[in-house]
Amino acid sequence: MTNPLADLSNILSSLTPEDLQRLLQRLAGESEPTAQRIRYLLQPRAAVHDIAQRIAAFRRRQYRHDYRVADILGDELNGIVTDIEQDVLPQDPIRALALTESLLDLDGQLMEYESDYSSLSGAFEEASFLWLKAAKIARDGGCLPSMDWSARLLEIYSSDSYAVRRRLVEQAKRLLTDSECQRLNDRLALQTRQERERLVSRRDNHIAPDRLLGWRASPPQEPPPGPRTPSAELERAQFHLDCGDIEQALSILLPLKTRQEFSDPESTLDMLDRAYGQLGDPAKRVGVRRERFWIKPDLTSYCRLAKLIDGPELESLREEIALKPPACDPVTYARVLLAADLPLLAQSLIIAHAKTLEIEGPTHRLAALGQEATEFGLPLAATVVWRALINSILNHGKSRDYHLGTQLLAELQDLSADISDYRGLPTHREYEAELYSRHRLKSQFWRRVGVTK
């Protein structure tokens, strides 16, 4: 039996260029999908744009939870991975790398639809492997000479919340040298050890890691009305980043950042951060992240900045945070101070704003602050936070949270053994007596305290 593909190949090889051109024009004229496919295959940038549009479509879509959705999504993602590898990577590894990073960024949005034995997680694992291939070809070709490949690999791997990028580490030798792999493994071992120490600290200080997940967050605050965000320009910049057209993206983002009427500088800076990351320019990324932190000085912004700097530069940032308090609320500032390893300053701030913390109420971030203060060995700061939570629960009569209040009251009893100086605050015995005096009619709560004791 003859091979039809081989037979067709022989026929095509016998055609003159003019005959081949007439054949393609005829096929394109007879079918619009065929014309689009020919254009796609003959123009590498058309393939890049097509794949970027398909990735952008995933970001905009809303899906219904259904056991079939994960397999459908997995098949579509696998198709994109195949197209990047076959249609883009051979001609342009830089754009293949950018497209693959954009694809990996979808895991936070799509993995919630994952079900047992579906192909969705497998598709993201294949995308991770494709990233290694594209990075290897780019590195061997001398592309992106300023890129620290081991740092970039670790950054992409560390953004994985669903364990679907493990092939980046398992197959790291395909990209990195032996010494780079050793440094990567040392960094990963350090992260694992630090996480284990945090868990041990929580257990030793009577903090269950999953206990605080029961706190009900306050309803989100609506942002104040302001100038309309030029979302179309940001979408165009996002599309250029997906395609790996960094110069085009920068030509949009840099002027956008300087506009006085622009109301969304954070998104612009995040995209600039991504653009300089794709270029492998750590100095400009540090500048962007520093600017981002002072615009919105929260814990996430600080940690992202601290990852890129060390030594004297990190020490300088810590001094700046200590001497020039950022424009944020006390809870956020205290958490930043703890992350910056300034625990005594954080404790002083917490004690000074005890009443403000009580107004905050039982939110996730206030509970996290108390947990972090305990882990840092600051029993007095943790006591102030836990008291603020208890006071808020009882002042507002939140009976559904009484069980949490009684747990925290028991926590205060344990913390009191480590406090020798309350710095003018009531002792635990005085606080408990005052609490009973103010809320003695809340019998349901005190019955729970009696059971807890």
DACORFEN-V489932 format. One record per residue. RES is the residue in one letter. PHI is phi as a letter, one per 40 degrees, with the letter a starting at -180 (999 if undefined). PSI is psi in degrees with one decimal (none if undefined). NEAR is the number of other C-alpha atoms within 12 Angstrom. Layout:
BEGIN
res:RES phi:PHI psi:PSI near:NEAR
res:RES phi:PHI psi:PSI near:NEAR
END
This chain:
BEGIN
res:M phi:999 psi:129.3 near:6
res:T phi:c psi:149.6 near:7
res:N phi:c psi:116.0 near:9
res:P phi:c psi:-33.8 near:10
res:L phi:c psi:-40.9 near:11
res:A phi:c psi:-39.2 near:12
res:D phi:c psi:-42.5 near:13
res:L phi:c psi:-37.5 near:13
res:S phi:c psi:-39.4 near:12
res:N phi:c psi:-40.7 near:12
res:I phi:c psi:-45.8 near:14
res:L phi:c psi:-37.0 near:18
res:S phi:c psi:-20.2 near:13
res:S phi:c psi:-8.9 near:13
res:L phi:c psi:147.8 near:16
res:T phi:c psi:161.2 near:12
res:P phi:d psi:-36.5 near:12
res:E phi:c psi:-42.8 near:12
res:D phi:c psi:-42.1 near:15
res:L phi:c psi:-39.5 near:16
res:Q phi:c psi:-44.1 near:15
res:R phi:c psi:-38.6 near:14
res:L phi:c psi:-46.5 near:18
res:L phi:c psi:-39.8 near:23
res:Q phi:c psi:-37.6 near:19
res:R phi:c psi:-45.5 near:16
res:L phi:c psi:-40.7 near:19
res:A phi:c psi:-36.7 near:18
res:G phi:c psi:-27.4 near:15
res:E phi:c psi:-20.8 near:13
res:S phi:a psi:122.2 near:14
res:E phi:c psi:-42.6 near:14
res:P phi:d psi:-38.6 near:13
res:T phi:c psi:-39.6 near:17
res:A phi:c psi:-42.4 near:19
res:Q phi:c psi:-38.3 near:21
res:R phi:c psi:-40.5 near:20
res:I phi:c psi:-44.1 near:23
res:R phi:c psi:-40.3 near:21
res:Y phi:c psi:-45.0 near:21
res:L phi:c psi:-28.5 near:21
res:L phi:c psi:-13.8 near:17
res:Q phi:b psi:102.4 near:18
res:P phi:d psi:-37.7 near:27
res:R phi:c psi:-29.0 near:25
res:A phi:c psi:-38.1 near:22
res:A phi:c psi:-42.2 near:32
res:V phi:c psi:-47.8 near:40
res:H phi:c psi:-39.2 near:31
res:D phi:c psi:-45.2 near:28
res:I phi:c psi:-40.7 near:39
res:A phi:c psi:-38.0 near:39
res:Q phi:c psi:-37.3 near:26
res:R phi:c psi:-38.0 near:29
res:I phi:c psi:-43.1 near:38
res:A phi:c psi:-34.4 near:27
res:A phi:c psi:-35.9 near:20
res:F phi:c psi:-39.2 near:26
res:R phi:c psi:-32.8 near:23
res:R phi:c psi:-19.9 near:14
res:R phi:c psi:151.6 near:14
res:Q phi:b psi:134.5 near:13
res:Y phi:b psi:151.3 near:21
res:R phi:c psi:140.5 near:14
res:H phi:c psi:119.5 near:17
res:D phi:a psi:145.3 near:15
res:Y phi:c psi:-18.8 near:19
res:R phi:c psi:-16.3 near:20
res:V phi:c psi:-42.6 near:24
res:A phi:d psi:-43.1 near:31
res:D phi:c psi:-37.8 near:26
res:I phi:c psi:-46.9 near:25
res:L phi:c psi:-42.1 near:38
res:G phi:c psi:-41.6 near:33
res:D phi:c psi:-40.9 near:22
res:E phi:c psi:-42.8 near:26
res:L phi:c psi:-41.1 near:37
res:N phi:c psi:-36.3 near:30
res:G phi:c psi:-39.7 near:25
res:I phi:c psi:-42.3 near:36
res:V phi:d psi:-45.5 near:39
res:T phi:c psi:-42.7 near:23
res:D phi:c psi:-38.7 near:29
res:I phi:c psi:-45.0 near:45
res:E phi:c psi:-39.2 near:32
res:Q phi:c psi:-36.9 near:22
res:D phi:b psi:-20.7 near:30
res:V phi:b psi:-47.4 near:37
res:L phi:d psi:-44.3 near:32
res:P phi:c psi:-32.3 near:20
res:Q phi:c psi:-32.8 near:24
res:D phi:a psi:86.2 near:29
res:P phi:c psi:-29.0 near:35
res:I phi:c psi:-46.9 near:40
res:R phi:c psi:-32.8 near:42
res:A phi:c psi:-39.0 near:46
res:L phi:c psi:-44.0 near:47
res:A phi:c psi:-43.6 near:43
res:L phi:c psi:-40.1 near:49
res:T phi:c psi:-39.9 near:47
res:E phi:c psi:-39.3 near:42
res:S phi:c psi:-38.8 near:41
res:L phi:c psi:-43.1 near:44
res:L phi:c psi:-32.3 near:44
res:D phi:c psi:-13.1 near:31
res:L phi:c psi:-9.6 near:36
res:D phi:c psi:-36.8 near:37
res:G phi:c psi:-27.7 near:23
res:Q phi:c psi:-36.8 near:23
res:L phi:c psi:-26.0 near:37
res:M phi:c psi:-15.4 near:33
res:E phi:c psi:-16.0 near:22
res:Y phi:c psi:-0.8 near:28
res:E phi:c psi:140.0 near:30
res:S phi:b psi:166.8 near:22
res:D phi:d psi:135.5 near:16
res:Y phi:g psi:19.6 near:13
res:S phi:c psi:171.0 near:22
res:S phi:c psi:4.7 near:29
res:L phi:c psi:-50.9 near:36
res:S phi:c psi:-35.5 near:38
res:G phi:c psi:-35.2 near:33
res:A phi:c psi:-40.7 near:36
res:F phi:c psi:-34.3 near:44
res:E phi:c psi:-39.1 near:34
res:E phi:c psi:-35.9 near:33
res:A phi:c psi:-37.2 near:42
res:S phi:c psi:-42.6 near:39
res:F phi:c psi:-37.9 near:35
res:L phi:c psi:-37.3 near:40
res:W phi:d psi:-42.9 near:44
res:L phi:c psi:-42.2 near:42
res:K phi:c psi:-47.8 near:32
res:A phi:c psi:-41.6 near:36
res:A phi:c psi:-39.5 near:41
res:K phi:c psi:-46.6 near:30
res:I phi:c psi:-41.4 near:26
res:A phi:c psi:-42.7 near:30
res:R phi:c psi:-45.7 near:27
res:D phi:c psi:-28.4 near:18
res:G phi:c psi:2.6 near:16
res:G phi:g psi:14.7 near:14
res:C phi:c psi:154.2 near:23
res:L phi:f psi:61.8 near:25
res:P phi:c psi:-22.4 near:17
res:S phi:c psi:-4.8 near:20
res:M phi:c psi:130.0 near:23
res:D phi:c psi:96.9 near:26
res:W phi:c psi:-37.0 near:38
res:S phi:c psi:-38.7 near:34
res:A phi:c psi:-40.1 near:27
res:R phi:c psi:-42.0 near:36
res:L phi:c psi:-44.1 near:43
res:L phi:c psi:-38.3 near:31
res:E phi:c psi:-45.3 near:26
res:I phi:c psi:-40.2 near:34
res:Y phi:c psi:-39.7 near:33
res:S phi:c psi:-16.0 near:25
res:S phi:c psi:4.0 near:22
res:D phi:c psi:117.1 near:28
res:S phi:b psi:-3.8 near:20
res:Y phi:b psi:14.6 near:25
res:A phi:f psi:40.0 near:22
res:V phi:b psi:5.0 near:33
res:R phi:b psi:19.6 near:37
res:R phi:c psi:-21.5 near:28
res:R phi:c psi:-22.3 near:30
res:L phi:d psi:-38.5 near:39
res:V phi:c psi:-41.1 near:35
res:E phi:c psi:-35.6 near:21
res:Q phi:b psi:23.7 near:23
res:A phi:c psi:-27.0 near:35
res:K phi:c psi:-16.3 near:25
res:R phi:c psi:-23.0 near:27
res:L phi:b psi:-41.5 near:32
res:L phi:c psi:155.4 near:30
res:T phi:c psi:170.4 near:17
res:D phi:c psi:-42.1 near:14
res:S phi:c psi:-37.4 near:14
res:E phi:c psi:-39.0 near:23
res:C phi:c psi:-38.1 near:25
res:Q phi:c psi:-42.8 near:17
res:R phi:c psi:-38.8 near:21
res:L phi:c psi:-45.9 near:31
res:N phi:c psi:-36.1 near:24
res:D phi:c psi:-42.5 near:16
res:R phi:c psi:-42.8 near:23
res:L phi:c psi:-39.5 near:23
res:A phi:c psi:-39.1 near:14
res:L phi:c psi:-44.0 near:14
res:Q phi:c psi:-42.7 near:16
res:T phi:c psi:-43.0 near:15
res:R phi:c psi:-41.2 near:14
res:Q phi:c psi:-39.8 near:15
res:E phi:c psi:-39.6 near:16
res:R phi:c psi:-39.9 near:15
res:E phi:c psi:-37.0 near:16
res:R phi:c psi:-40.9 near:24
res:L phi:c psi:-41.0 near:22
res:V phi:c psi:-41.3 near:18
res:S phi:c psi:-41.8 near:22
res:R phi:c psi:-42.6 near:26
res:R phi:c psi:-43.2 near:18
res:D phi:c psi:-29.0 near:18
res:N phi:c psi:20.3 near:30
res:H phi:g psi:27.3 near:24
res:I phi:b psi:115.7 near:32
res:A phi:c psi:126.5 near:23
res:P phi:d psi:-31.6 near:23
res:D phi:c psi:-0.3 near:16
res:R phi:c psi:-36.8 near:19
res:L phi:c psi:-4.7 near:30
res:L phi:c psi:-13.8 near:19
res:G phi:c psi:-10.4 near:20
res:W phi:c psi:138.5 near:25
res:R phi:c psi:120.2 near:21
res:A phi:c psi:148.8 near:18
res:S phi:c psi:151.9 near:14
res:P phi:c psi:142.2 near:10
res:P phi:c psi:144.4 near:8
res:Q phi:c psi:135.4 near:8
res:E phi:c psi:134.1 near:7
res:P phi:c psi:148.6 near:9
res:P phi:c psi:146.9 near:8
res:P phi:c psi:143.2 near:9
res:G phi:a psi:-171.7 near:12
res:P phi:c psi:148.3 near:15
res:R phi:c psi:132.2 near:12
res:T phi:c psi:131.0 near:22
res:P phi:c psi:71.8 near:23
res:S phi:c psi:-30.5 near:20
res:A phi:c psi:-39.4 near:14
res:E phi:c psi:-39.6 near:26
res:L phi:c psi:-38.0 near:32
res:E phi:c psi:-39.0 near:25
res:R phi:c psi:-41.4 near:28
res:A phi:c psi:-41.0 near:36
res:Q phi:c psi:-42.2 near:36
res:F phi:c psi:-43.2 near:35
res:H phi:c psi:-36.9 near:36
res:L phi:c psi:-41.9 near:45
res:D phi:d psi:-37.5 near:39
res:C phi:c psi:-10.0 near:42
res:G phi:g psi:12.0 near:36
res:D phi:c psi:75.7 near:31
res:I phi:c psi:-41.2 near:31
res:E phi:c psi:-41.2 near:19
res:Q phi:c psi:-41.3 near:23
res:A phi:c psi:-43.6 near:32
res:L phi:c psi:-33.7 near:31
res:S phi:c psi:-21.4 near:20
res:I phi:c psi:-44.4 near:31
res:L phi:c psi:-41.2 near:39
res:L phi:c psi:-47.1 near:26
res:P phi:c psi:-34.6 near:21
res:L phi:c psi:-36.1 near:30
res:K phi:c psi:-27.0 near:29
res:T phi:c psi:-5.1 near:15
res:R phi:c psi:130.3 near:17
res:Q phi:c psi:-32.1 near:12
res:E phi:c psi:-0.9 near:15
res:F phi:c psi:126.9 near:22
res:S phi:b psi:3.6 near:22
res:D phi:b psi:62.0 near:28
res:P phi:c psi:-26.0 near:32
res:E phi:c psi:-44.4 near:27
res:S phi:c psi:-39.1 near:28
res:T phi:c psi:-45.1 near:37
res:L phi:c psi:-36.6 near:36
res:D phi:c psi:-39.8 near:34
res:M phi:c psi:-37.5 near:36
res:L phi:c psi:-39.4 near:41
res:D phi:d psi:-45.5 near:37
res:R phi:c psi:-41.4 near:37
res:A phi:c psi:-46.8 near:38
res:Y phi:c psi:-27.0 near:34
res:G phi:c psi:-42.2 near:35
res:Q phi:c psi:-28.4 near:45
res:L phi:c psi:-17.4 near:33
res:G phi:g psi:42.9 near:28
res:D phi:b psi:86.0 near:25
res:P phi:c psi:-31.6 near:27
res:A phi:c psi:-44.0 near:21
res:K phi:c psi:-32.1 near:24
res:R phi:c psi:-40.4 near:29
res:V phi:c psi:-43.6 near:33
res:G phi:c psi:-41.9 near:24
res:V phi:c psi:-44.1 near:34
res:R phi:c psi:-32.7 near:39
res:R phi:c psi:-45.3 near:33
res:E phi:c psi:-40.6 near:26
res:R phi:c psi:-39.7 near:32
res:F phi:c psi:-43.1 near:31
res:W phi:c psi:-19.5 near:28
res:I phi:c psi:-44.8 near:23
res:K phi:b psi:85.5 near:26
res:P phi:c psi:73.5 near:32
res:D phi:b psi:179.5 near:33
res:L phi:c psi:-41.8 near:29
res:T phi:c psi:-45.1 near:21
res:S phi:c psi:-39.7 near:31
res:Y phi:c psi:-46.9 near:35
res:C phi:c psi:-38.2 near:28
res:R phi:c psi:-37.5 near:29
res:L phi:c psi:-43.7 near:35
res:A phi:c psi:-26.7 near:29
res:K phi:c psi:-27.0 near:26
res:L phi:c psi:-8.6 near:30
res:I phi:b psi:158.4 near:24
res:D phi:a psi:-179.3 near:16
res:G phi:g psi:-138.0 near:12
res:P phi:c psi:-34.2 near:11
res:E phi:c psi:-39.9 near:19
res:L phi:c psi:-40.1 near:23
res:E phi:c psi:-39.2 near:17
res:S phi:c psi:-40.1 near:17
res:L phi:c psi:-42.5 near:33
res:R phi:c psi:-42.1 near:30
res:E phi:c psi:-39.8 near:18
res:E phi:c psi:-41.2 near:18
res:I phi:c psi:-38.1 near:32
res:A phi:c psi:-39.5 near:25
res:L phi:c psi:-25.7 near:13
res:K phi:b psi:84.8 near:16
res:P phi:d psi:129.0 near:24
res:P phi:c psi:160.4 near:28
res:A phi:c psi:81.4 near:17
res:C phi:a psi:171.6 near:20
res:D phi:c psi:163.3 near:23
res:P phi:c psi:-36.5 near:34
res:V phi:c psi:-48.2 near:43
res:T phi:c psi:-44.7 near:32
res:Y phi:c psi:-42.0 near:39
res:A phi:c psi:-40.3 near:44
res:R phi:c psi:-37.0 near:39
res:V phi:c psi:-42.1 near:43
res:L phi:c psi:-40.0 near:39
res:L phi:c psi:-43.0 near:38
res:A phi:c psi:-31.5 near:32
res:A phi:c psi:8.6 near:34
res:D phi:g psi:47.0 near:28
res:L phi:b psi:63.8 near:27
res:P phi:c psi:-38.5 near:31
res:L phi:c psi:-39.0 near:22
res:L phi:c psi:-39.2 near:29
res:A phi:c psi:-41.4 near:38
res:Q phi:c psi:-42.4 near:38
res:S phi:c psi:-40.0 near:26
res:L phi:c psi:-43.9 near:32
res:I phi:c psi:-44.2 near:39
res:I phi:c psi:-39.5 near:33
res:A phi:c psi:-25.0 near:21
res:H phi:b psi:33.5 near:23
res:A phi:d psi:-43.4 near:31
res:K phi:c psi:-38.3 near:21
res:T phi:c psi:-38.6 near:23
res:L phi:c psi:-35.2 near:36
res:E phi:c psi:-37.7 near:29
res:I phi:c psi:-33.0 near:24
res:E phi:d psi:-41.3 near:29
res:G phi:g psi:-180.0 near:34
res:P phi:c psi:77.2 near:40
res:T phi:b psi:163.1 near:31
res:H phi:c psi:-42.3 near:24
res:R phi:c psi:-32.2 near:31
res:L phi:c psi:-40.2 near:42
res:A phi:c psi:-39.4 near:41
res:A phi:c psi:-37.7 near:35
res:L phi:c psi:-44.0 near:41
res:G phi:c psi:-40.7 near:43
res:Q phi:c psi:-42.6 near:39
res:E phi:c psi:-38.5 near:38
res:A phi:c psi:-39.1 near:44
res:T phi:c psi:-43.5 near:38
res:E phi:c psi:-30.0 near:33
res:F phi:c psi:1.2 near:30
res:G phi:g psi:40.0 near:27
res:L phi:b psi:74.8 near:34
res:P phi:c psi:-33.7 near:37
res:L phi:c psi:-42.5 near:40
res:A phi:c psi:-43.9 near:46
res:A phi:c psi:-37.6 near:45
res:T phi:c psi:-43.0 near:44
res:V phi:c psi:-42.5 near:48
res:V phi:c psi:-47.0 near:49
res:W phi:c psi:-37.8 near:47
res:R phi:c psi:-39.2 near:48
res:A phi:c psi:-40.0 near:38
res:L phi:c psi:-45.6 near:44
res:I phi:c psi:-45.6 near:43
res:N phi:c psi:-41.2 near:38
res:S phi:c psi:-41.7 near:31
res:I phi:c psi:-46.0 near:34
res:L phi:c psi:-37.6 near:34
res:N phi:c psi:-35.2 near:25
res:H phi:c psi:4.7 near:19
res:G phi:f psi:40.3 near:20
res:K phi:c psi:80.9 near:23
res:S phi:c psi:-27.5 near:21
res:R phi:c psi:-16.8 near:18
res:D phi:b psi:9.8 near:29
res:Y phi:c psi:-36.0 near:32
res:H phi:c psi:-33.3 near:28
res:L phi:c psi:-39.3 near:33
res:G phi:c psi:-41.7 near:37
res:T phi:c psi:-36.0 near:32
res:Q phi:c psi:-40.9 near:30
res:L phi:c psi:-32.7 near:39
res:L phi:c psi:-39.4 near:39
res:A phi:c psi:-35.7 near:28
res:E phi:c psi:-41.0 near:33
res:L phi:c psi:-36.4 near:36
res:Q phi:c psi:-43.0 near:30
res:D phi:c psi:-40.8 near:23
res:L phi:c psi:-30.9 near:34
res:S phi:c psi:-26.4 near:28
res:A phi:c psi:-20.5 near:19
res:D phi:b psi:6.0 near:22
res:I phi:b psi:117.9 near:23
res:S phi:b psi:-24.8 near:16
res:D phi:b psi:113.5 near:16
res:Y phi:c psi:0.6 near:26
res:R phi:f psi:47.6 near:15
res:G phi:g psi:-7.0 near:12
res:L phi:c psi:155.9 near:20
res:P phi:c psi:143.9 near:21
res:T phi:c psi:172.5 near:26
res:H phi:c psi:-41.3 near:30
res:R phi:c psi:-43.3 near:17
res:E phi:c psi:-39.6 near:16
res:Y phi:c psi:-44.1 near:25
res:E phi:c psi:-39.2 near:26
res:A phi:c psi:-41.9 near:14
res:E phi:c psi:-39.1 near:16
res:L phi:c psi:-42.6 near:28
res:Y phi:c psi:-38.2 near:22
res:S phi:c psi:-39.6 near:13
res:R phi:c psi:-26.6 near:14
res:H phi:b psi:31.6 near:22
res:R phi:c psi:-20.5 near:18
res:L phi:c psi:-9.0 near:15
res:K phi:c psi:73.8 near:22
res:S phi:c psi:-33.2 near:16
res:Q phi:c psi:-41.3 near:22
res:F phi:c psi:-46.6 near:30
res:W phi:c psi:-26.7 near:26
res:R phi:c psi:-39.8 near:17
res:R phi:c psi:-38.6 near:22
res:V phi:c psi:-40.4 near:25
res:G phi:c psi:-40.3 near:15
res:V phi:c psi:-41.2 near:13
res:T phi:c psi:-44.0 near:19
res:K phi:c psi:none near:15
END
